[in-house]
Amino acid sequence: MDCMADFVLNYNGAIWGHQGPHLFTRVMTKSCPIPNYSKVLDFSCDIRNVTIMHQFRFYPIHWTQWGKYFEVWKETPTFGDSYGLHLWNYMNREAKKRVVLESNTLVENLFIKYCPSTYDILVKKANG
């Protein structure tokens, strides 16, 4: 309920993330101190019954480096400390980079390994 109240009271559509990640941070810091992470560790907030995960768990490639997903890497990283990968589509709105079949880019290799069904759809669409 705190998030909904903050959303209504502090809505500001002119600031990116104000109703999303910033809203969550505003509400959480009222009852749980958000740690300044120096290691990839998670933080338990017992008062709220939530675990605050290190951003590396979902953002192993920083948003300023989003284009690296579309580059060829000698070795595909394991991202062993991550649970998911954010491809930063908003950052790609102008460049409009796509998964290119047989390009050996990081994003293609990630789709092949972790999203084979989606990759199959891309292959069928390309061969359409």
The first five atom37 places (N, CA, C, CB, O) and aatype in JSON, in Angstrom:
{
  "aatype": [12, 3, 4, 12, 0, 3, 13, 19, 10, 2, 18, 2, 7, 0, 9, 17, 7, 8, 5, 7, 14, 8, 10, 13, 16, 1, 19, 12, 16, 11, 15, 4, 14, 9, 14, 2, 18, 15, 11, 19, 10, 3, 13, 15, 4, 3, 9, 1, 2, 19, 16, 9, 12, 8, 5, 13, 1, 13, 18, 14, 9, 8, 17, 16, 5, 17, 7, 11, 18, 13, 6, 19, 17, 11, 6, 16, 14, 16, 13, 7, 3, 15, 18, 7, 10, 8, 10, 17, 2, 18, 12, 2, 1, 6, 0, 11, 11, 1, 19, 19, 10, 6, 15, 2, 16, 10, 19, 6, 2, 10, 13, 9, 11, 18, 4, 14, 15, 16, 18, 3, 9, 10, 19, 11, 11, 0, 2, 7],
  "atom_mask": [
    [1, 1, 1, 1, 1],
    [1, 1, 1, 1, 1],
    [1, 1, 1, 1, 1],
    [1, 1, 1, 1, 1],
    [1, 1, 1, 1, 1],
    [1, 1, 1, 1, 1],
    [1, 1, 1, 1, 1],
    [1, 1, 1, 1, 1],
    [1, 1, 1, 1, 1],
    [1, 1, 1, 1, 1],
    [1, 1, 1, 1, 1],
    [1, 1, 1, 1, 1],
    [1, 1, 1, 0, 1],
    [1, 1, 1, 1, 1],
    [1, 1, 1, 1, 1],
    [1, 1, 1, 1, 1],
    [1, 1, 1, 0, 1],
    [1, 1, 1, 1, 1],
    [1, 1, 1, 1, 1],
    [1, 1, 1, 0, 1],
    [1, 1, 1, 1, 1],
    [1, 1, 1, 1, 1],
    [1, 1, 1, 1, 1],
    [1, 1, 1, 1, 1],
    [1, 1, 1, 1, 1],
    [1, 1, 1, 1, 1],
    [1, 1, 1, 1, 1],
    [1, 1, 1, 1, 1],
    [1, 1, 1, 1, 1],
    [1, 1, 1, 1, 1],
    [1, 1, 1, 1, 1],
    [1, 1, 1, 1, 1],
    [1, 1, 1, 1, 1],
    [1, 1, 1, 1, 1],
    [1, 1, 1, 1, 1],
    [1, 1, 1, 1, 1],
    [1, 1, 1, 1, 1],
    [1, 1, 1, 1, 1],
    [1, 1, 1, 1, 1],
    [1, 1, 1, 1, 1],
    [1, 1, 1, 1, 1],
    [1, 1, 1, 1, 1],
    [1, 1, 1, 1, 1],
    [1, 1, 1, 1, 1],
    [1, 1, 1, 1, 1],
    [1, 1, 1, 1, 1],
    [1, 1, 1, 1, 1],
    [1, 1, 1, 1, 1],
    [1, 1, 1, 1, 1],
    [1, 1, 1, 1, 1],
    [1, 1, 1, 1, 1],
    [1, 1, 1, 1, 1],
    [1, 1, 1, 1, 1],
    [1, 1, 1, 1, 1],
    [1, 1, 1, 1, 1],
    [1, 1, 1, 1, 1],
    [1, 1, 1, 1, 1],
    [1, 1, 1, 1, 1],
    [1, 1, 1, 1, 1],
    [1, 1, 1, 1, 1],
    [1, 1, 1, 1, 1],
    [1, 1, 1, 1, 1],
    [1, 1, 1, 1, 1],
    [1, 1, 1, 1, 1],
    [1, 1, 1, 1, 1],
    [1, 1, 1, 1, 1],
    [1, 1, 1, 0, 1],
    [1, 1, 1, 1, 1],
    [1, 1, 1, 1, 1],
    [1, 1, 1, 1, 1],
    [1, 1, 1, 1, 1],
    [1, 1, 1, 1, 1],
    [1, 1, 1, 1, 1],
    [1, 1, 1, 1, 1],
    [1, 1, 1, 1, 1],
    [1, 1, 1, 1, 1],
    [1, 1, 1, 1, 1],
    [1, 1, 1, 1, 1],
    [1, 1, 1, 1, 1],
    [1, 1, 1, 0, 1],
    [1, 1, 1, 1, 1],
    [1, 1, 1, 1, 1],
    [1, 1, 1, 1, 1],
    [1, 1, 1, 0, 1],
    [1, 1, 1, 1, 1],
    [1, 1, 1, 1, 1],
    [1, 1, 1, 1, 1],
    [1, 1, 1, 1, 1],
    [1, 1, 1, 1, 1],
    [1, 1, 1, 1, 1],
    [1, 1, 1, 1, 1],
    [1, 1, 1, 1, 1],
    [1, 1, 1, 1, 1],
    [1, 1, 1, 1, 1],
    [1, 1, 1, 1, 1],
    [1, 1, 1, 1, 1],
    [1, 1, 1, 1, 1],
    [1, 1, 1, 1, 1],
    [1, 1, 1, 1, 1],
    [1, 1, 1, 1, 1],
    [1, 1, 1, 1, 1],
    [1, 1, 1, 1, 1],
    [1, 1, 1, 1, 1],
    [1, 1, 1, 1, 1],
    [1, 1, 1, 1, 1],
    [1, 1, 1, 1, 1],
    [1, 1, 1, 1, 1],
    [1, 1, 1, 1, 1],
    [1, 1, 1, 1, 1],
    [1, 1, 1, 1, 1],
    [1, 1, 1, 1, 1],
    [1, 1, 1, 1, 1],
    [1, 1, 1, 1, 1],
    [1, 1, 1, 1, 1],
    [1, 1, 1, 1, 1],
    [1, 1, 1, 1, 1],
    [1, 1, 1, 1, 1],
    [1, 1, 1, 1, 1],
    [1, 1, 1, 1, 1],
    [1, 1, 1, 1, 1],
    [1, 1, 1, 1, 1],
    [1, 1, 1, 1, 1],
    [1, 1, 1, 1, 1],
    [1, 1, 1, 1, 1],
    [1, 1, 1, 1, 1],
    [1, 1, 1, 1, 1],
    [1, 1, 1, 1, 1],
    [1, 1, 1, 0, 1]
  ],
  "atom_positions": [
    [[0.81, -1.19, 0.0], [0.0, 0.0, 0.0], [0.86, 1.26, 0.0], [-0.93, 0.0, 1.19], [0.48, 2.27, -0.59]],
    [[2.02, 1.19, 0.65], [2.91, 2.35, 0.68], [3.31, 2.79, -0.72], [4.14, 2.04, 1.51], [3.41, 3.98, -1.01]],
    [[3.55, 1.81, -1.6], [3.95, 2.16, -2.97], [2.83, 2.88, -3.7], [4.36, 0.89, -3.75], [3.08, 3.85, -4.41]],
    [[1.61, 2.41, -3.54], [0.48, 3.07, -4.21], [0.29, 4.49, -3.7], [-0.81, 2.26, -4.01], [0.03, 5.41, -4.49]],
    [[0.4, 4.67, -2.39], [0.25, 6.01, -1.82], [1.35, 6.94, -2.34], [0.28, 5.96, -0.28], [1.07, 8.08, -2.71]],
    [[2.58, 6.46, -2.36], [3.68, 7.28, -2.86], [3.49, 7.6, -4.33], [5.03, 6.57, -2.64], [3.76, 8.71, -4.78]],
    [[3.01, 6.62, -5.09], [2.76, 6.82, -6.52], [1.8, 7.99, -6.73], [2.19, 5.54, -7.16], [2.05, 8.86, -7.56]],
    [[0.71, 7.99, -5.98], [-0.31, 9.04, -6.12], [0.22, 10.38, -5.63], [-1.58, 8.66, -5.35], [0.04, 11.4, -6.3]],
    [[0.86, 10.39, -4.47], [1.32, 11.65, -3.87], [2.5, 12.29, -4.6], [1.7, 11.4, -2.43], [2.62, 13.51, -4.64]],
    [[3.37, 11.46, -5.18], [4.62, 11.98, -5.74], [4.76, 11.74, -7.23], [5.78, 11.35, -5.04], [5.88, 11.8, -7.76]],
    [[3.67, 11.48, -7.94], [3.76, 11.19, -9.37], [4.48, 12.31, -10.12], [2.36, 10.97, -9.96], [4.17, 13.49, -9.95]],
    [[5.43, 11.91, -10.96], [6.14, 12.87, -11.8], [6.56, 12.15, -13.07], [7.37, 13.48, -11.05], [7.58, 11.46, -13.09]],
    [[5.79, 12.3, -14.12], [6.07, 11.62, -15.38], [7.26, 12.18, -16.13], [0.0, 0.0, 0.0], [7.71, 11.58, -17.12]],
    [[7.79, 13.31, -15.69], [8.93, 13.93, -16.39], [10.27, 13.32, -15.98], [8.95, 15.43, -16.11], [11.29, 13.58, -16.62]],
    [[10.28, 12.52, -14.93], [11.54, 11.94, -14.44], [11.52, 10.45, -14.71], [11.75, 12.23, -12.91], [10.64, 9.73, -14.22]],
    [[12.49, 9.97, -15.5], [12.57, 8.55, -15.82], [12.77, 7.76, -14.53], [13.71, 8.27, -16.83], [13.62, 8.11, -13.71]],
    [[12.0, 6.72, -14.36], [12.14, 5.81, -13.23], [11.5, 6.29, -11.95], [0.0, 0.0, 0.0], [11.54, 5.59, -10.94]],
    [[10.9, 7.47, -11.96], [10.33, 8.03, -10.74], [9.21, 7.16, -10.19], [9.82, 9.44, -10.99], [9.07, 7.02, -8.97]],
    [[8.41, 6.57, -11.06], [7.31, 5.7, -10.63], [7.72, 4.24, -10.58], [6.12, 5.87, -11.57], [6.91, 3.39, -10.21]],
    [[8.93, 3.92, -10.92], [9.4, 2.53, -10.92], [10.46, 2.3, -9.87], [0.0, 0.0, 0.0], [10.17, 2.22, -8.68]],
    [[11.71, 2.18, -10.32], [12.78, 1.87, -9.35], [12.96, 2.96, -8.28], [14.09, 1.67, -10.08], [13.26, 2.64, -7.13]],
    [[12.78, 4.21, -8.64], [12.93, 5.27, -7.64], [11.81, 5.23, -6.61], [12.97, 6.65, -8.32], [12.04, 5.5, -5.43]],
    [[10.61, 4.9, -7.04], [9.48, 4.77, -6.1], [9.78, 3.66, -5.09], [8.17, 4.47, -6.87], [9.61, 3.85, -3.89]],
    [[10.21, 2.53, -5.58], [10.51, 1.4, -4.7], [11.6, 1.77, -3.7], [10.94, 0.17, -5.52], [11.5, 1.45, -2.51]],
    [[12.63, 2.44, -4.17], [13.72, 2.86, -3.29], [13.22, 3.85, -2.24], [14.87, 3.5, -4.11], [13.58, 3.74, -1.07]],
    [[12.39, 4.82, -2.65], [11.85, 5.78, -1.69], [11.07, 5.09, -0.57], [10.94, 6.79, -2.4], [11.25, 5.41, 0.6]],
    [[10.23, 4.14, -0.95], [9.39, 3.46, 0.03], [10.23, 2.55, 0.93], [8.29, 2.65, -0.68], [10.05, 2.53, 2.14]],
    [[11.14, 1.81, 0.34], [11.95, 0.87, 1.12], [12.86, 1.57, 2.11], [12.78, 0.01, 0.19], [13.02, 1.09, 3.24]],
    [[13.45, 2.68, 1.73], [14.4, 3.34, 2.63], [13.72, 3.93, 3.86], [15.14, 4.43, 1.9], [14.41, 4.31, 4.81]],
    [[12.41, 4.02, 3.87], [11.71, 4.52, 5.06], [11.78, 3.5, 6.2], [10.25, 4.83, 4.73], [11.72, 3.89, 7.37]],
    [[11.89, 2.21, 5.87], [11.93, 1.2, 6.92], [13.15, 0.28, 6.85], [10.7, 0.37, 6.86], [13.43, -0.44, 7.81]],
    [[13.86, 0.29, 5.75], [15.03, -0.57, 5.59], [16.18, 0.25, 5.01], [14.71, -1.79, 4.67], [16.04, 0.86, 3.96]],
    [[17.31, 0.25, 5.69], [18.45, 0.96, 5.09], [18.94, 0.2, 3.86], [19.6, 1.12, 6.13], [19.17, -1.01, 3.92]],
    [[19.1, 0.91, 2.77], [19.62, 0.29, 1.54], [21.14, 0.32, 1.62], [19.1, 1.04, 0.24], [21.73, 1.39, 1.75]],
    [[21.78, -0.85, 1.55], [23.24, -0.88, 1.7], [23.95, -0.27, 0.51], [23.71, -2.3, 1.91], [23.43, -0.24, -0.6]],
    [[25.15, 0.21, 0.77], [26.03, 0.65, -0.31], [26.86, -0.58, -0.68], [26.95, 1.89, 0.12], [27.86, -0.89, -0.02]],
    [[26.46, -1.26, -1.72], [27.07, -2.54, -2.07], [28.51, -2.37, -2.53], [26.27, -3.22, -3.16], [28.82, -1.53, -3.38]],
    [[29.39, -3.18, -1.95], [30.76, -3.23, -2.44], [31.05, -4.63, -3.0], [31.77, -2.87, -1.31], [32.04, -4.83, -3.71]],
    [[30.18, -5.59, -2.67], [30.28, -6.95, -3.18], [28.91, -7.36, -3.7], [30.79, -7.95, -2.07], [27.9, -6.73, -3.39]],
    [[28.88, -8.42, -4.49], [27.61, -8.92, -5.0], [26.96, -9.76, -3.91], [27.8, -9.74, -6.32], [27.05, -10.99, -3.91]],
    [[26.3, -9.07, -2.99], [25.58, -9.71, -1.9], [24.16, -9.2, -1.89], [26.27, -9.45, -0.54], [23.89, -8.09, -2.38]],
    [[23.25, -9.98, -1.35], [21.86, -9.56, -1.23], [21.61, -9.11, 0.2], [20.89, -10.7, -1.64], [22.36, -9.47, 1.11]],
    [[20.57, -8.33, 0.4], [20.27, -7.74, 1.7], [18.84, -8.09, 2.08], [20.47, -6.2, 1.67], [17.9, -7.84, 1.31]],
    [[18.66, -8.66, 3.26], [17.34, -9.04, 3.72], [16.75, -7.92, 4.56], [17.38, -10.35, 4.51], [17.39, -7.42, 5.49]],
    [[15.54, -7.52, 4.22], [14.8, -6.52, 4.98], [13.65, -7.25, 5.66], [14.29, -5.34, 4.07], [12.58, -7.41, 5.08]],
    [[13.87, -7.68, 6.89], [12.88, -8.49, 7.6], [11.59, -7.72, 7.88], [13.47, -9.0, 8.9], [10.51, -8.3, 7.88]],
    [[11.7, -6.41, 8.13], [10.51, -5.61, 8.42], [9.51, -5.68, 7.26], [10.9, -4.15, 8.69], [8.3, -5.75, 7.49]],
    [[10.01, -5.67, 6.04], [9.16, -5.72, 4.84], [9.03, -7.12, 4.26], [9.71, -4.78, 3.78], [8.25, -7.34, 3.33]],
    [[9.81, -8.08, 4.79], [9.81, -9.44, 4.3], [10.2, -9.49, 2.82], [8.45, -10.08, 4.5], [9.57, -10.18, 2.02]],
    [[11.25, -8.76, 2.48], [11.76, -8.76, 1.11], [13.28, -8.89, 1.14], [11.33, -7.47, 0.36], [13.93, -8.59, 2.14]],
    [[13.81, -9.33, 0.05], [15.25, -9.36, -0.14], [15.59, -8.35, -1.23], [15.75, -10.8, -0.52], [15.03, -8.38, -2.32]],
    [[16.5, -7.47, -0.92], [16.97, -6.48, -1.88], [18.24, -7.04, -2.51], [17.22, -5.07, -1.21], [19.24, -7.25, -1.83]],
    [[18.17, -7.29, -3.79], [19.29, -7.91, -4.48], [20.22, -6.87, -5.07], [18.8, -8.85, -5.57], [19.81, -5.78, -5.45]],
    [[21.47, -7.24, -5.13], [22.47, -6.39, -5.77], [22.08, -6.21, -7.23], [23.91, -7.01, -5.66], [21.59, -7.14, -7.86]],
    [[22.29, -5.02, -7.77], [21.87, -4.74, -9.14], [22.53, -5.66, -10.16], [22.17, -3.31, -9.49], [21.99, -5.88, -11.24]],
    [[23.69, -6.19, -9.83], [24.39, -7.1, -10.75], [23.57, -8.37, -11.0], [25.76, -7.47, -10.18], [23.79, -9.05, -12.0]],
    [[22.65, -8.68, -10.11], [21.82, -9.88, -10.29], [20.98, -9.79, -11.57], [20.89, -10.07, -9.08], [20.66, -10.82, -12.17]],
    [[20.64, -8.57, -11.99], [19.84, -8.39, -13.2], [20.48, -7.46, -14.22], [18.49, -7.86, -12.83], [20.05, -7.42, -15.37]],
    [[21.49, -6.72, -13.8], [22.16, -5.76, -14.68], [23.66, -6.01, -14.7], [21.87, -4.32, -14.25], [24.42, -5.12, -14.31]],
    [[24.12, -7.18, -15.14], [25.56, -7.42, -15.14], [26.32, -6.54, -16.12], [25.84, -8.88, -15.45], [27.53, -6.33, -15.98]],
    [[25.62, -6.03, -17.11], [26.21, -5.05, -18.03], [25.51, -3.73, -17.76], [26.07, -5.5, -19.55], [24.29, -3.61, -17.94]],
    [[26.28, -2.76, -17.34], [25.74, -1.45, -16.97], [25.03, -0.8, -18.16], [26.86, -0.52, -16.46], [25.4, -1.03, -19.31]],
    [[24.01, 0.01, -17.88], [23.22, 0.63, -18.95], [24.08, 1.47, -19.89], [22.12, 1.49, -18.35], [23.75, 1.62, -21.06]],
    [[25.17, 2.03, -19.39], [26.04, 2.84, -20.25], [26.81, 1.97, -21.25], [27.02, 3.65, -19.4], [27.39, 2.48, -22.21]],
    [[26.82, 0.67, -21.02], [27.55, -0.27, -21.88], [26.6, -1.21, -22.63], [28.52, -1.09, -21.06], [27.03, -2.27, -23.09]],
    [[25.33, -0.84, -22.75], [24.31, -1.72, -23.32], [24.69, -2.27, -24.68], [23.0, -0.99, -23.42], [24.31, -3.39, -25.01]],
    [[25.43, -1.52, -25.48], [25.81, -1.95, -26.83], [26.68, -3.19, -26.85], [0.0, 0.0, 0.0], [26.78, -3.86, -27.87]],
    [[27.31, -3.51, -25.73], [28.16, -4.69, -25.66], [27.39, -5.98, -25.92], [28.83, -4.77, -24.31], [27.97, -6.98, -26.35]],
    [[26.08, -5.97, -25.65], [25.28, -7.15, -25.95], [25.28, -7.46, -27.44], [23.84, -6.94, -25.46], [25.08, -8.61, -27.83]],
    [[25.5, -6.47, -28.26], [25.43, -6.64, -29.71], [26.81, -6.74, -30.35], [24.67, -5.48, -30.33], [26.96, -6.6, -31.57]],
    [[27.82, -6.99, -29.53], [29.18, -7.18, -30.01], [29.54, -8.67, -29.96], [30.19, -6.34, -29.18], [28.93, -9.44, -29.22]],
    [[30.55, -9.04, -30.75], [31.08, -10.4, -30.71], [32.08, -10.47, -29.56], [31.75, -10.81, -32.09], [32.97, -9.63, -29.45]],
    [[31.92, -11.46, -28.7], [32.83, -11.67, -27.59], [33.65, -12.93, -27.86], [32.06, -11.79, -26.23], [33.12, -13.9, -28.4]],
    [[34.92, -12.92, -27.49], [35.74, -14.12, -27.67], [35.14, -15.28, -26.88], [37.19, -13.86, -27.23], [35.06, -16.4, -27.37]],
    [[34.73, -14.99, -25.64], [34.1, -16.0, -24.8], [32.82, -15.42, -24.23], [35.06, -16.47, -23.65], [32.78, -14.26, -23.82]],
    [[31.78, -16.22, -24.21], [30.52, -15.78, -23.63], [30.66, -15.83, -22.11], [29.33, -16.66, -24.12], [30.96, -16.88, -21.55]],
    [[30.43, -14.7, -21.44], [30.53, -14.71, -19.98], [29.46, -15.6, -19.36], [30.41, -13.29, -19.42], [28.4, -15.81, -19.95]],
    [[29.73, -16.11, -18.17], [28.76, -16.99, -17.52], [27.67, -16.22, -16.79], [29.48, -17.91, -16.54], [26.57, -16.73, -16.59]],
    [[27.96, -14.98, -16.39], [27.01, -14.19, -15.6], [26.53, -15.02, -14.41], [25.8, -13.73, -16.47], [25.34, -15.01, -14.08]],
    [[27.44, -15.73, -13.77], [27.13, -16.64, -12.68], [26.46, -16.0, -11.48], [0.0, 0.0, 0.0], [25.74, -16.68, -10.74]],
    [[26.67, -14.71, -11.25], [26.04, -14.02, -10.12], [24.71, -13.4, -10.5], [26.97, -12.95, -9.58], [24.1, -12.69, -9.69]],
    [[24.24, -13.65, -11.71], [23.02, -13.0, -12.2], [21.88, -14.0, -12.34], [23.28, -12.33, -13.55], [22.08, -15.18, -12.61]],
    [[20.67, -13.48, -12.13], [19.45, -14.27, -12.32], [18.77, -13.94, -13.63], [18.49, -14.04, -11.15], [17.97, -14.73, -14.13]],
    [[19.07, -12.8, -14.18], [18.47, -12.36, -15.43], [19.34, -11.29, -16.04], [0.0, 0.0, 0.0], [20.24, -10.75, -15.39]],
    [[19.08, -10.98, -17.28], [19.86, -9.96, -17.98], [18.93, -8.92, -18.58], [20.74, -10.6, -19.09], [17.99, -9.25, -19.3]],
    [[19.19, -7.69, -18.28], [18.4, -6.57, -18.8], [19.11, -6.08, -20.07], [18.25, -5.4, -17.73], [20.27, -5.69, -20.02]],
    [[18.41, -6.1, -21.18], [19.02, -5.7, -22.45], [18.93, -4.2, -22.72], [18.36, -6.45, -23.58], [19.42, -3.74, -23.74]],
    [[18.33, -3.45, -21.82], [18.27, -1.98, -21.92], [17.65, -1.53, -23.23], [19.66, -1.39, -21.79], [18.22, -0.71, -23.94]],
    [[16.48, -2.06, -23.56], [15.81, -1.73, -24.82], [15.57, -0.23, -24.99], [14.5, -2.46, -24.92], [15.62, 0.28, -26.11]],
    [[15.3, 0.48, -23.9], [15.07, 1.92, -24.01], [16.3, 2.62, -24.58], [14.71, 2.51, -22.63], [16.19, 3.55, -25.37]],
    [[17.48, 2.15, -24.18], [18.73, 2.75, -24.68], [18.91, 2.46, -26.17], [19.94, 2.22, -23.87], [19.61, 3.19, -26.87]],
    [[18.29, 1.41, -26.65], [18.42, 0.97, -28.03], [17.34, 1.58, -28.94], [18.35, -0.54, -28.1], [17.24, 1.21, -30.11]],
    [[16.55, 2.5, -28.42], [15.4, 3.02, -29.18], [15.83, 3.75, -30.46], [14.6, 3.96, -28.31], [15.08, 3.75, -31.44]],
    [[17.0, 4.36, -30.47], [17.44, 5.07, -31.67], [18.31, 4.19, -32.56], [18.22, 6.33, -31.29], [18.16, 4.19, -33.78]],
    [[19.21, 3.43, -31.95], [20.11, 2.57, -32.72], [19.36, 1.4, -33.35], [21.25, 2.04, -31.84], [19.72, 0.93, -34.42]],
    [[18.31, 0.94, -32.67], [17.47, -0.17, -33.15], [18.29, -1.41, -33.53], [16.65, 0.29, -34.35], [18.05, -2.03, -34.56]],
    [[19.26, -1.75, -32.68], [20.05, -2.95, -32.94], [19.17, -4.17, -32.73], [21.31, -3.01, -32.01], [18.31, -4.18, -31.85]],
    [[19.39, -5.18, -33.52], [18.58, -6.4, -33.47], [19.48, -7.62, -33.34], [17.7, -6.53, -34.72], [20.69, -7.56, -33.56]],
    [[18.86, -8.73, -32.96], [19.57, -9.99, -32.96], [19.75, -10.41, -34.41], [18.81, -11.09, -32.12], [18.77, -10.57, -35.14]],
    [[20.98, -10.59, -34.81], [21.29, -10.98, -36.19], [21.72, -12.44, -36.17], [22.4, -10.08, -36.81], [22.65, -12.82, -35.46]],
    [[21.02, -13.25, -36.96], [21.32, -14.67, -37.01], [22.74, -14.91, -37.51], [20.32, -15.4, -37.9], [23.21, -14.26, -38.44]],
    [[23.4, -15.87, -36.86], [24.75, -16.29, -37.2], [25.77, -15.16, -37.09], [24.77, -16.86, -38.59], [26.8, -15.19, -37.77]],
    [[25.49, -14.16, -36.24], [26.42, -13.05, -36.05], [27.43, -13.34, -34.94], [25.65, -11.77, -35.73], [28.46, -12.66, -34.84]],
    [[27.14, -14.33, -34.11], [27.99, -14.7, -32.98], [28.11, -13.58, -31.95], [29.37, -15.09, -33.48], [29.08, -13.53, -31.19]],
    [[27.12, -12.68, -31.91], [27.13, -11.62, -30.91], [26.72, -12.21, -29.56], [26.19, -10.45, -31.32], [26.15, -13.3, -29.5]],
    [[27.01, -11.48, -28.51], [26.64, -11.94, -27.18], [25.14, -12.18, -27.08], [27.09, -10.93, -26.13], [24.71, -13.21, -26.57]],
    [[24.34, -11.23, -27.57], [22.9, -11.38, -27.45], [22.4, -12.61, -28.23], [22.19, -10.12, -27.95], [21.5, -13.31, -27.75]],
    [[22.96, -12.88, -29.38], [22.55, -14.07, -30.13], [22.9, -15.33, -29.34], [23.22, -14.11, -31.52], [22.08, -16.24, -29.23]],
    [[24.1, -15.38, -28.79], [24.51, -16.56, -28.03], [23.69, -16.75, -26.76], [25.99, -16.47, -27.67], [23.44, -17.87, -26.34]],
    [[23.28, -15.65, -26.15], [22.41, -15.74, -24.97], [21.04, -16.28, -25.34], [22.27, -14.36, -24.3], [20.48, -17.11, -24.61]],
    [[20.49, -15.83, -26.47], [19.2, -16.36, -26.93], [19.32, -17.85, -27.24], [18.71, -15.59, -28.17], [18.44, -18.63, -26.88]],
    [[20.38, -18.24, -27.91], [20.57, -19.66, -28.25], [20.62, -20.52, -26.99], [21.86, -19.85, -29.08], [20.0, -21.58, -26.93]],
    [[21.36, -20.05, -25.99], [21.56, -20.85, -24.78], [20.37, -20.8, -23.81], [22.81, -20.39, -24.06], [19.96, -21.83, -23.28]],
    [[19.83, -19.6, -23.57], [18.83, -19.44, -22.52], [17.39, -19.25, -23.01], [19.2, -18.3, -21.68], [16.45, -19.42, -22.23]],
    [[17.22, -18.91, -24.26], [15.88, -18.69, -24.82], [15.76, -19.37, -26.17], [15.57, -17.17, -24.96], [15.48, -18.71, -27.17]],
    [[15.97, -20.69, -26.22], [15.96, -21.36, -27.52], [14.63, -21.25, -28.26], [16.3, -22.81, -27.34], [14.62, -21.19, -29.49]],
    [[13.53, -21.21, -27.55], [12.22, -21.09, -28.22], [12.11, -19.74, -28.91], [11.07, -21.26, -27.2], [11.63, -19.65, -30.04]],
    [[12.54, -18.69, -28.23], [12.52, -17.35, -28.83], [13.48, -17.3, -30.01], [12.9, -16.28, -27.79], [13.16, -16.7, -31.04]],
    [[14.63, -17.91, -29.86], [15.6, -17.92, -30.97], [15.02, -18.65, -32.17], [16.91, -18.58, -30.55], [15.21, -18.21, -33.31]],
    [[14.32, -19.75, -31.95], [13.68, -20.48, -33.06], [12.68, -19.59, -33.78], [12.98, -21.74, -32.55], [12.59, -19.64, -35.01]],
    [[11.92, -18.79, -33.05], [10.97, -17.87, -33.67], [11.72, -16.84, -34.53], [10.12, -17.15, -32.6], [11.28, -16.5, -35.62]],
    [[12.85, -16.35, -34.02], [13.66, -15.4, -34.79], [14.17, -16.01, -36.09], [14.84, -14.89, -33.96], [14.17, -15.37, -37.14]],
    [[14.59, -17.28, -35.99], [15.1, -17.98, -37.17], [13.97, -18.15, -38.19], [15.7, -19.37, -36.78], [14.17, -17.9, -39.38]],
    [[12.8, -18.57, -37.74], [11.67, -18.78, -38.64], [11.25, -17.44, -39.26], [10.49, -19.42, -37.88], [10.92, -17.39, -40.45]],
    [[11.26, -16.39, -38.48], [10.89, -15.07, -38.99], [11.89, -14.6, -40.07], [10.82, -14.04, -37.83], [11.5, -14.01, -41.08]],
    [[13.17, -14.87, -39.83], [14.21, -14.45, -40.78], [14.11, -15.26, -42.08], [15.61, -14.61, -40.16], [14.4, -14.75, -43.16]],
    [[13.71, -16.51, -41.95], [13.62, -17.39, -43.13], [12.23, -17.37, -43.75], [13.99, -18.81, -42.74], [11.98, -18.02, -44.77]],
    [[11.3, -16.6, -43.1], [9.91, -16.52, -43.41], [9.44, -16.54, -44.75], [0.0, 0.0, 0.0], [8.23, -16.46, -44.98]]
  ]
}
